[in-house]
Amino acid sequence: MWMLSASVPGAGRDAQTPRMDFNVKKLASGAGVFFSRAVQFTEEKLGQAEKTELDAHFENLLSRADSTKNWTEKILRQTEVLLQPNPSARIEEFLYEKLDRKIPSRITNGELLGQYMIEAASEFGPGTPYGSTLIKVGEAQRRLGAADRDFIQSSMINFLTPLRNFLEGDWKTISKERRLLENRRLDLDACKSRLKKAKAAEAKAAAEQELRLAQTGFDHQAEITRLLLEGISSTHTNHLRCLHEFVEAQATYYAQCYQYTLDLQKLLDSSNSEMLPSAFVGNSDKPAPPTGSSPSTATIPVVPSFAGPCNPTPSSVGFTEVSPPSSGTRKARVLYDYDAADSSELDLLADELITVYSLPGMDSDWLMGEKGSKKGKVPVTYLELLN
């Protein structure tokens, strides 16, 4: 028993010794290869060793692949900025993707604005002019926000995801094989250097054998890398299809936005025309000053005057020839300064009093104004009607 128990540990040590020797030899071999490549690379940089050059076609494939990778990264990053301008939100989405967790549904800015408007209308009174308008605008903003969310989702799936898949999949494979090719090239050139330095016949024979093996490994790796680089053409074709889908989604989004805002504008115009007669009763509160550009110039039908049977009927006359209607004139106080956009409009100064009246067919957002001998169109939103 004693001899058995004593022999077992010894046998274990004897069994482990070859494995340990093998690991040490493998480590030493790997360190030797790394050192040989480092020496070869350094000598190439110093111009003390020759370098195996790739053919022109291969170099063009490498350059094309690098350009594809660089521009795909830039396009991907800028598209992410376009779809999500908030950098904090982009970081959050990136973390969720890396953790392989579902990104929480986030309400868009348009939907949030619409929600605030509708909640404000319920407090101010949905039956009031301001409240009812808030509801109409709020519903339109919610539809615009939903269209924005659909556009983002479509672009993420059909455009951004394929670009990311290329960078995280195909490009990583290409980069790995290119590193292997560079190592094979360094090994090949190191073998060429050793063959040149070999003097003895045995050393030359050994160097020639190493050179043949290194050349075979280099050629094999070059063919693998070449095939992967030529696949960049297929990548371009795939990205081209994704680009068409992105543009189509963008066109759909902007068409929806245009239609929603156009419908809202018509809805508000019809509401304003219904509310216009009540404006002549008097405005108790000052309206908010208009923002943005001045109201668009409307075409005003002009009432022709007949001078007598001997004079021809003019097709159009200036504003100075238009007489105010016998009834329907009102006094108005100017709330804000207004600079006329052209000769058909009237300059206004805050707090001055003018006479206003409407002409047949005139746009509901405008009235004819008179002060002294001057006449011209004036925007209703700049006035407080007094009687």
C-alpha positions in Angstrom: 0.0 0.0 0.0 2.8 2.4 0.9 4.6 1.7 -2.4 1.3 2.2 -4.3 0.5 5.5 -2.6 4.0 6.7 -3.0 4.1 5.9 -6.7 0.8 7.6 -7.5 2.0 11.2 -6.8 5.2 10.5 -8.6 3.3 9.2 -11.6 1.2 12.3 -11.5 4.2 14.6 -11.6 5.7 12.5 -14.4 2.4 12.8 -16.4 2.2 16.6 -15.9 5.8 17.3 -16.8 5.4 16.8 -20.6 2.2 19.0 -20.7 4.1 21.8 -18.8 7.0 21.4 -21.2 4.6 21.6 -24.1 3.0 24.8 -22.9 6.4 26.4 -22.2 7.6 25.5 -25.7 4.4 26.8 -27.3 4.7 30.1 -25.4 8.4 30.4 -26.4 7.5 29.6 -30.0 4.8 32.3 -30.0 7.1 34.8 -28.4 9.7 34.0 -31.0 7.3 34.5 -33.9 6.1 37.8 -32.4 9.7 39.0 -31.9 10.6 38.0 -35.5 7.6 40.0 -36.8 8.5 43.0 -34.7 12.1 42.9 -35.9 10.9 42.6 -39.5 8.5 45.5 -39.1 11.1 47.7 -37.5 13.7 47.0 -40.2 11.1 47.8 -42.9 10.3 51.1 -41.3 14.0 51.9 -41.1 14.5 50.9 -44.8 16.8 48.0 -43.8 14.6 45.2 -45.1 12.6 44.6 -48.2 8.8 44.5 -48.1 6.5 42.3 -50.2 4.2 44.6 -52.1 0.6 43.7 -53.0 -0.5 44.2 -56.5 -2.3 47.4 -57.6 -5.8 45.7 -57.8 -5.4 44.5 -54.2 -4.3 47.9 -53.0 -7.4 49.4 -54.7 -9.6 46.9 -53.0 -8.1 47.9 -49.6 -8.5 51.6 -50.3 -12.1 51.1 -51.4 -12.9 49.0 -48.3 -11.4 51.7 -46.0 -13.4 54.4 -47.7 -16.6 52.4 -47.4 -16.0 51.9 -43.7 -15.1 55.5 -42.9 -18.0 57.0 -44.8 -20.5 54.4 -43.5 -19.5 55.5 -39.9 -20.0 59.2 -40.7 -23.3 58.6 -42.5 -24.5 56.4 -39.6 -23.6 58.9 -36.9 -25.1 61.9 -38.7 -28.3 60.0 -39.5 -28.6 59.2 -35.8 -28.3 62.9 -35.1 -30.9 63.7 -37.6 -33.4 61.2 -36.2 -32.6 61.9 -32.6 -31.0 65.4 -31.9 -30.9 64.8 -28.2 -27.4 63.3 -27.4 -28.6 61.9 -24.0 -31.4 60.0 -25.7 -28.9 58.6 -28.2 -26.6 57.4 -25.4 -29.5 55.8 -23.7 -30.5 53.9 -26.9 -26.9 52.8 -27.4 -26.8 51.4 -23.8 -30.0 49.5 -24.3 -28.7 48.0 -27.5 -25.4 46.9 -25.9 -27.3 45.4 -23.0 -29.6 43.6 -25.5 -32.7 45.1 -23.8 -35.8 46.5 -25.5 -35.7 50.3 -25.8 -38.6 51.9 -24.0 -41.2 53.7 -26.1 -40.5 57.4 -26.0 -43.1 60.1 -26.8 -42.0 62.5 -29.5 -41.7 66.2 -29.0 -44.7 66.8 -31.3 -46.9 64.4 -29.4 -45.9 66.0 -26.1 -46.7 69.5 -27.5 -50.1 68.3 -28.7 -50.8 66.8 -25.3 -50.0 70.0 -23.5 -52.2 72.0 -25.8 -55.2 69.7 -25.3 -54.7 69.8 -21.5 -54.6 73.6 -21.6 -57.8 73.7 -23.6 -59.6 71.6 -21.0 -58.6 74.2 -18.4 -59.3 77.3 -20.4 -62.6 75.9 -21.7 -63.0 73.8 -24.9 -66.0 76.0 -25.9 -64.0 79.2 -26.0 -62.3 80.4 -29.2 -58.9 79.9 -27.7 -59.7 76.6 -26.2 -61.3 75.1 -29.3 -58.3 76.3 -31.4 -55.9 74.8 -28.9 -57.7 71.4 -29.4 -57.5 71.6 -33.2 -53.8 72.5 -33.2 -53.0 70.0 -30.4 -54.6 67.1 -32.4 -52.6 68.2 -35.4 -49.4 68.2 -33.4 -50.1 64.7 -32.1 -50.5 63.5 -35.6 -47.3 65.2 -36.7 -45.5 63.6 -33.7 -46.9 60.1 -34.6 -45.7 60.6 -38.2 -42.3 61.5 -36.8 -42.1 58.4 -34.7 -43.1 56.2 -37.7 -40.4 57.8 -39.8 -37.7 57.2 -37.1 -38.7 53.6 -36.7 -38.7 52.9 -40.4 -35.3 54.6 -40.8 -33.9 52.6 -37.9 -35.0 49.3 -39.3 -34.4 49.8 -43.0 -31.4 52.1 -43.0 -29.4 52.3 -39.8 -29.6 48.6 -38.9 -28.0 47.4 -42.2 -25.2 50.0 -41.8 -24.5 48.9 -38.2 -24.6 45.2 -39.3 -21.9 46.0 -41.9 -19.6 47.8 -39.4 -20.1 45.2 -36.6 -20.1 42.1 -38.8 -18.6 42.1 -42.2 -16.1 44.9 -41.5 -14.8 43.1 -38.3 -14.3 40.0 -40.4 -12.4 41.9 -43.0 -10.2 43.6 -40.4 -9.4 40.3 -38.8 -8.3 38.7 -42.1 -6.3 41.8 -43.0 -4.4 41.5 -39.7 -3.7 37.9 -40.5 -2.5 38.8 -44.0 -0.1 41.4 -42.5 1.3 38.8 -40.1 1.7 36.3 -43.0 3.5 39.0 -45.0 5.9 39.8 -42.1 6.6 36.0 -41.7 7.3 35.7 -45.4 9.7 38.7 -45.5 11.4 37.4 -42.4 12.0 34.1 -44.1 13.4 35.9 -47.1 15.8 37.8 -44.9 17.0 34.6 -43.2 17.6 33.0 -46.5 19.8 35.9 -47.7 21.8 35.7 -44.5 22.2 31.9 -44.5 25.8 30.8 -45.4 25.9 27.1 -44.6 24.1 24.6 -46.9 22.0 23.2 -44.1 21.0 26.6 -43.0 20.0 27.5 -46.6 18.0 24.4 -47.0 16.1 25.0 -43.8 15.5 28.6 -44.8 14.2 27.6 -48.2 11.8 25.2 -46.6 10.5 27.9 -44.2 10.2 30.3 -47.1 8.0 27.8 -49.1 5.7 27.3 -46.2 5.5 31.0 -45.5 4.8 31.7 -49.2 2.0 29.1 -49.2 0.4 30.6 -46.1 0.7 34.2 -47.4 -0.9 33.2 -50.8 -3.8 31.4 -49.1 -4.5 34.3 -46.7 -4.2 36.8 -49.6 -6.9 34.9 -51.5 -9.2 34.9 -48.5 -8.8 38.6 -47.9 -9.2 39.4 -51.6 -12.6 37.6 -51.7 -13.8 39.5 -48.7 -12.7 42.8 -50.1 -14.4 42.1 -53.5 -17.6 41.6 -51.4 -17.7 45.3 -50.8 -19.5 45.7 -54.1 -22.3 43.6 -52.7 -22.3 45.9 -49.6 -22.7 49.0 -51.8 -25.6 47.4 -53.6 -27.3 46.6 -50.3 -26.7 50.1 -48.9 -28.0 51.5 -52.1 -31.3 49.7 -51.6 -31.4 50.8 -48.0 -30.8 54.4 -49.1 -33.8 54.3 -51.5 -36.0 53.0 -48.6 -34.7 55.8 -46.4 -35.6 58.5 -48.9 -39.0 56.9 -49.5 -39.7 57.0 -45.8 -38.6 60.6 -45.6 -40.8 61.6 -48.5 -43.8 59.9 -46.9 -43.0 61.7 -43.6 -42.8 65.1 -45.2 -45.9 64.5 -47.3 -47.8 63.6 -44.2 -46.6 66.7 -42.4 -47.6 68.9 -45.3 -51.0 67.4 -45.4 -51.6 67.6 -41.7 -50.5 71.3 -41.5 -52.5 72.1 -44.7 -55.7 70.5 -43.2 -55.1 72.4 -40.0 -54.6 75.7 -41.8 -57.9 75.2 -43.7 -59.7 74.4 -40.5 -58.4 77.5 -38.7 -59.2 79.7 -41.7 -62.8 78.5 -41.7 -63.0 79.1 -38.0 -61.6 82.6 -38.4 -64.1 83.5 -41.1 -66.9 82.4 -38.8 -65.5 84.5 -36.0 -64.8 87.6 -38.1 -68.2 89.4 -37.7 -67.9 89.3 -34.0 -64.6 91.2 -34.3 -66.6 94.4 -35.2 -68.4 94.3 -31.9 -65.1 95.2 -30.2 -62.0 93.5 -28.8 -61.7 93.8 -25.0 -58.3 92.1 -24.8 -55.2 92.8 -26.8 -54.2 90.0 -29.1 -50.7 88.7 -28.9 -48.4 90.3 -31.4 -48.0 88.2 -34.6 -44.7 86.3 -34.9 -42.7 85.4 -38.0 -43.2 87.1 -41.4 -46.0 89.5 -42.1 -49.3 88.1 -43.5 -49.3 87.2 -47.1 -50.5 89.8 -49.5 -54.0 89.0 -50.8 -55.5 90.1 -54.0 -58.2 92.8 -53.3 -61.0 93.2 -55.8 -61.5 96.9 -56.6 -64.8 98.6 -57.3 -64.5 100.5 -60.6 -65.9 104.0 -60.8 -67.7 105.3 -63.9 -66.8 108.8 -64.9 -69.5 109.1 -67.6 -70.6 107.7 -70.9 -67.6 109.3 -72.7 -65.0 107.7 -70.5 -64.0 104.0 -70.9 -64.5 101.7 -67.9 -61.1 101.0 -66.3 -60.1 97.4 -65.7 -58.5 98.3 -62.3 -57.9 101.4 -60.2 -55.6 102.3 -57.4 -56.5 102.3 -53.8 -56.7 106.1 -53.8 -59.7 105.8 -56.1 -61.7 103.4 -53.9 -64.4 105.0 -52.0 -65.4 103.6 -48.6 -68.8 102.0 -48.4 -71.7 104.2 -47.2 -72.0 102.0 -44.0 -69.8 99.6 -42.3 -66.8 101.8 -41.4 -65.3 101.4 -38.0 -62.7 103.1 -35.9 -59.8 101.0 -34.8 -56.8 101.6 -32.5 -53.4 100.2 -33.7 -51.9 97.8 -31.2 -48.4 97.4 -32.7 -46.2 99.0 -35.3 -46.5 97.5 -38.8 -44.3 98.2 -41.8 -46.1 97.8 -45.1 -44.8 95.0 -47.3 -45.7 96.9 -50.6 -47.6 99.9 -51.9 -51.0 98.1 -51.4 -50.5 98.1 -47.6 -50.6 100.9 -45.0 -47.9 101.7 -42.5 -49.2 101.6 -38.9 -47.9 103.1 -35.6 -49.0 101.8 -32.3 -51.8 103.6 -30.5 -52.9 105.7 -33.5 -56.6 105.7 -34.6 -57.6 104.8 -38.1 -60.8 104.1 -40.0 -61.3 100.6 -41.4 -63.8 98.8 -43.5 -64.1 95.6 -45.6 -64.5 95.3 -49.3 -66.4 92.5 -51.2 -64.2 89.4 -51.7 -61.5 90.7 -49.4 -59.4 88.2 -47.3 -60.8 87.8 -43.8 -57.3 88.5 -42.3 -57.2 92.0 -43.8 -59.2 95.2 -43.8 -59.0 98.4 -45.8 -57.6 101.2 -43.6 -57.6 105.0 -43.9 -55.6 107.7 -42.0 -55.7 111.1 -43.5 -55.3 110.9 -47.2 -53.6 107.5 -47.1 -55.3 104.2 -47.8 -54.2 100.6 -47.8 -54.6 97.1 -46.5 -54.0 96.5 -42.8 -53.9 93.2 -40.9 -56.8 92.5 -38.5 -54.5 91.1 -35.8 -52.8 94.5 -35.4 -56.0 96.3 -34.6 -58.5 96.8 -31.7 -61.9 97.6 -33.2 -63.6 100.2 -31.2 -67.2 100.5 -32.5 
